[in-house]
Amino acid sequence: MWFKNLTLFEIEPDGLPDEETLSEALAEYPLQDCGALELSRTGWVSPFGPDEEMLLHVLDDAAYITLGVSEKLLPAGVVHQAVGERVQQIEQREGRPVQRKERMALKDAVLQELLPQAFVQTRQLQAIVDFRNHRLLVDSASSKQAERVCDALRHVLGSFPVQPVAEQASHVQTLSHWLRHGECEPGFQLGEECDLRESEQGAVVRCRKLELPSEEVNRLLDQGMVAEKLALQWDERLEFVLQNGLIIRRLRFTDQVTDQLDDFDGVDLKAELDGLRALQLGELRSLLAALEKHFAFG
């Protein structure tokens, strides 16, 4: 249930749905099984797990939602092989080459036959609608998957005006300055990894398990490279890799945070999940408030 990544969106205040509107909208589109000829399907599932019906849970002025994504597992190699066999049969039987248009028709026919037999994989995308700060927090480092949640919300609400917090901004100069001097702003400490990018040619140097700042890394910065990703620690409570564009990867809550869950031992599952969520949201709000002081949001 802990977020492992974070992509952050700003919600326009006029487009922020209230709890009742959001709850009713989600209830109209629960996740359904894939149809026999469907490649994928999305819908909302309970943030409490597959055995629960509640699709929205509000806690501490935030709504917890989960988008379910069911996809047919149909490897491209299997389809390619089946099409190739049919092409070979036609060419041998009729003594003529199979043209591109006919190949495409064969591929469609193969898909129609194989889809009903394909295994279905279901995964979940956790998200938080933070009413207090007008933000959407998605547990994903993939812009494509995070946008999938936004699209699903637009579908159920009709309109959901959001934009990534750093859609146009670049933060490599701030990250590079922190990396070079080892002097982060109060509360932040350098981790042991970074990715450097050469601005003109696009060459990338990845450094791992390296004590930072480093003379070797500084020489690369002197040559014109910039910090694209930087491992950081926040207040000894959160560890993560911050990517240019303010995408947070490999987010980890330290023992200083997780040990607080010991107070919920022995209580029922929902109370334990509420404790985890409240604790997580408080930490994320503190982190984002600190980041907002030093990086351009919006």
C-alpha positions in Angstrom: 0.0 0.0 0.0 3.0 2.3 0.4 3.6 4.5 -2.7 6.8 3.4 -4.4 6.8 6.3 -7.0 5.1 9.6 -7.4 3.9 11.6 -10.4 2.2 14.8 -9.3 -0.5 16.9 -11.0 -2.0 20.2 -10.1 -5.8 20.3 -10.3 -7.5 23.6 -11.3 -9.6 24.7 -8.3 -12.7 25.1 -10.4 -12.3 21.5 -11.7 -11.8 19.9 -8.3 -14.8 17.5 -7.7 -16.3 17.2 -4.3 -16.5 13.9 -2.5 -20.1 13.1 -3.4 -19.6 13.9 -7.1 -16.4 11.8 -7.3 -18.0 8.9 -5.5 -21.0 8.8 -7.8 -18.8 9.0 -10.9 -16.6 6.2 -9.9 -19.5 4.0 -9.0 -20.7 4.2 -12.7 -17.5 2.6 -14.0 -16.3 -0.3 -11.8 -13.7 -2.6 -13.4 -15.4 -5.3 -15.5 -13.9 -8.5 -17.0 -12.4 -8.1 -20.4 -14.7 -9.2 -23.2 -13.6 -12.1 -25.4 -12.3 -9.9 -28.1 -11.0 -7.0 -26.0 -7.3 -6.4 -25.5 -7.7 -4.4 -22.3 -10.2 -2.8 -20.0 -10.0 -0.2 -17.2 -12.3 0.5 -14.3 -12.3 1.5 -10.7 -11.6 -1.0 -7.9 -11.8 -0.6 -4.1 -8.7 0.8 -2.4 -9.4 -1.8 0.3 -8.9 -4.8 -1.9 -10.8 -7.0 -4.3 -13.4 -8.2 -1.8 -14.6 -4.7 -1.0 -17.2 -2.7 -2.9 -16.3 0.8 -1.7 -14.6 2.6 -4.6 -13.7 5.8 -2.8 -12.3 6.3 0.7 -11.9 9.8 2.1 -9.5 10.4 4.9 -7.7 13.6 6.1 -9.2 15.8 3.4 -8.1 13.4 0.6 -9.7 10.8 -1.5 -8.0 7.4 -2.1 -8.9 5.8 -5.4 -7.5 2.8 -7.4 -7.7 2.3 -11.1 -7.8 -1.3 -12.2 -6.3 -2.3 -15.5 -7.0 -5.7 -17.0 -4.9 -6.7 -20.1 -4.8 -9.8 -22.3 -1.3 -11.4 -22.4 -0.8 -12.1 -26.1 2.9 -12.0 -26.9 3.8 -10.4 -30.3 6.0 -13.3 -31.1 3.1 -15.8 -30.8 1.0 -13.6 -33.2 3.9 -13.2 -35.6 4.6 -16.9 -35.7 0.9 -17.8 -36.4 0.7 -15.2 -39.2 3.9 -16.5 -40.7 2.6 -20.0 -40.8 -0.5 -18.9 -42.6 1.4 -16.8 -45.1 3.6 -19.8 -45.8 0.6 -22.1 -46.4 -0.9 -19.6 -48.8 2.3 -19.1 -50.8 2.9 -22.9 -51.1 -0.7 -23.7 -51.9 -1.4 -20.9 -54.4 2.2 -20.2 -55.7 2.1 -16.5 -55.1 3.5 -13.9 -52.6 1.2 -12.6 -49.9 0.9 -8.8 -50.1 1.0 -6.4 -47.1 -2.8 -5.8 -47.1 -3.5 -9.5 -47.0 -0.9 -10.0 -44.2 -2.8 -7.4 -42.1 -6.1 -9.2 -42.7 -4.4 -12.5 -41.6 -3.1 -10.8 -38.5 -6.6 -9.5 -37.5 -8.0 -13.0 -38.0 -5.2 -14.5 -35.8 -6.0 -11.9 -33.1 -9.7 -12.7 -33.2 -8.9 -16.4 -32.7 -6.2 -16.1 -30.0 -7.7 -13.3 -27.8 -10.5 -15.5 -26.2 -7.7 -17.9 -25.1 -5.3 -15.3 -23.8 -4.5 -15.0 -20.1 -5.7 -11.8 -18.4 -3.4 -9.8 -16.1 -4.8 -7.2 -13.8 -2.8 -4.5 -12.1 -3.7 -1.5 -10.0 -2.7 2.2 -10.1 -3.1 3.9 -6.7 -3.9 7.6 -6.6 -4.8 10.3 -4.1 -7.0 13.3 -4.8 -5.7 15.8 -2.3 -8.6 18.2 -1.8 -6.6 20.4 0.6 -3.8 21.2 -1.9 -5.7 20.7 -5.2 -3.4 17.9 -6.3 -3.5 14.4 -7.8 -0.8 12.0 -6.6 -0.3 8.9 -8.7 1.8 5.9 -7.6 3.8 5.6 -10.8 7.0 7.0 -12.3 5.6 6.4 -15.8 4.1 9.5 -17.3 2.0 7.3 -19.6 0.5 5.3 -16.7 -0.1 8.4 -14.6 -1.9 10.0 -17.5 -4.0 6.9 -17.7 -5.4 7.7 -14.3 -6.1 11.3 -15.4 -7.9 10.1 -18.6 -10.0 7.7 -16.5 -11.0 10.5 -14.2 -11.9 12.7 -17.2 -14.0 9.8 -18.6 -16.1 9.5 -15.4 -16.3 13.2 -14.5 -16.7 14.6 -18.0 -13.9 17.1 -17.2 -10.9 17.0 -15.0 -8.5 19.9 -15.7 -5.0 18.9 -14.5 -1.4 19.4 -15.6 1.9 17.9 -14.3 3.5 20.2 -11.7 6.6 20.5 -13.9 5.2 20.2 -17.4 7.4 22.9 -18.9 10.0 23.6 -16.2 13.5 22.2 -16.0 15.2 21.6 -12.7 18.6 20.3 -13.8 20.4 23.5 -12.6 19.1 23.1 -9.0 19.9 19.4 -9.0 23.3 20.1 -10.4 24.0 22.7 -7.8 23.0 20.4 -5.0 25.1 17.6 -6.5 28.2 19.8 -7.0 28.3 21.4 -3.6 26.7 18.7 -1.5 24.8 21.5 0.2 21.1 20.7 -0.2 18.5 22.9 1.3 17.6 22.3 5.0 16.0 18.9 5.4 17.5 17.3 2.3 20.6 15.1 2.2 22.4 13.6 -0.8 22.1 9.9 -1.5 24.6 7.7 -3.3 23.5 7.9 -6.9 22.9 10.3 -9.8 22.4 10.4 -13.5 24.2 13.0 -15.6 23.2 14.0 -19.1 25.2 15.8 -21.7 22.9 18.6 -23.0 24.0 18.5 -26.7 24.7 14.9 -27.6 22.4 13.4 -25.0 25.1 11.0 -23.6 24.2 9.7 -20.1 26.5 8.7 -17.2 25.0 6.7 -14.4 26.7 6.7 -11.0 25.7 4.2 -8.3 26.9 3.6 -4.7 29.1 6.6 -4.9 29.7 9.0 -2.0 28.5 12.4 -3.1 29.7 15.0 -3.7 32.5 13.5 -5.8 35.5 15.0 -7.6 34.8 12.7 -10.5 31.2 13.8 -10.8 32.3 17.5 -10.5 34.7 17.1 -13.4 31.8 15.8 -15.5 29.7 18.8 -14.4 32.6 21.1 -15.4 32.5 19.6 -18.8 28.9 20.7 -19.3 26.9 17.7 -18.1 23.9 18.3 -15.8 22.1 16.3 -13.2 19.1 14.5 -14.6 18.4 12.3 -11.5 19.6 12.6 -8.0 19.1 10.4 -5.0 18.0 12.3 -1.9 16.9 11.8 1.7 14.3 14.0 3.3 14.4 14.6 7.0 15.7 11.1 7.6 12.1 9.9 6.9 12.0 9.5 3.1 14.5 8.2 0.6 13.9 8.7 -3.2 15.4 9.5 -6.5 14.3 12.9 -7.8 14.1 13.2 -11.6 14.1 16.3 -13.7 10.4 17.1 -14.1 9.8 16.4 -10.4 9.0 12.7 -10.9 9.9 10.8 -7.7 11.2 7.2 -8.2 12.0 4.4 -5.8 10.3 6.1 -2.9 11.0 4.5 0.4 9.6 5.3 3.9 12.4 4.8 6.4 12.0 2.9 9.7 11.5 6.2 11.5 8.2 6.4 9.7 7.1 2.7 9.4 7.8 2.0 13.0 4.9 4.2 13.9 2.6 1.6 12.5 3.3 -0.6 15.5 0.6 1.3 17.3 -2.0 -0.3 15.0 -0.9 -3.9 15.7 -3.9 -6.0 16.6 -6.6 -3.7 15.2 -8.7 -4.6 12.2 -7.4 -4.3 8.6 -9.3 -1.1 7.7 -8.1 0.7 10.7 -4.5 -0.4 10.0 -4.8 0.8 6.4 -6.2 4.1 7.6 -3.3 4.5 9.9 -0.9 3.8 7.0 -2.6 6.1 4.6 -2.8 9.0 7.1 0.9 8.5 8.0 1.9 8.3 4.3 -0.1 11.4 3.3 1.3 13.5 6.1 4.9 12.6 5.0 4.2 13.2 1.3 2.5 16.6 2.1 5.6 17.6 4.1 8.0 16.5 1.4 6.1 18.3 -1.4 5.8 21.5 0.7 9.6 21.4 1.1 10.2 20.7 -2.6 7.9 23.5 -3.6 10.1 26.0 -1.9 13.1 25.1 -4.1 11.5 24.0 -7.4 9.0 25.6 -9.7 5.6 23.9 -9.4 2.9 24.5 -12.0 
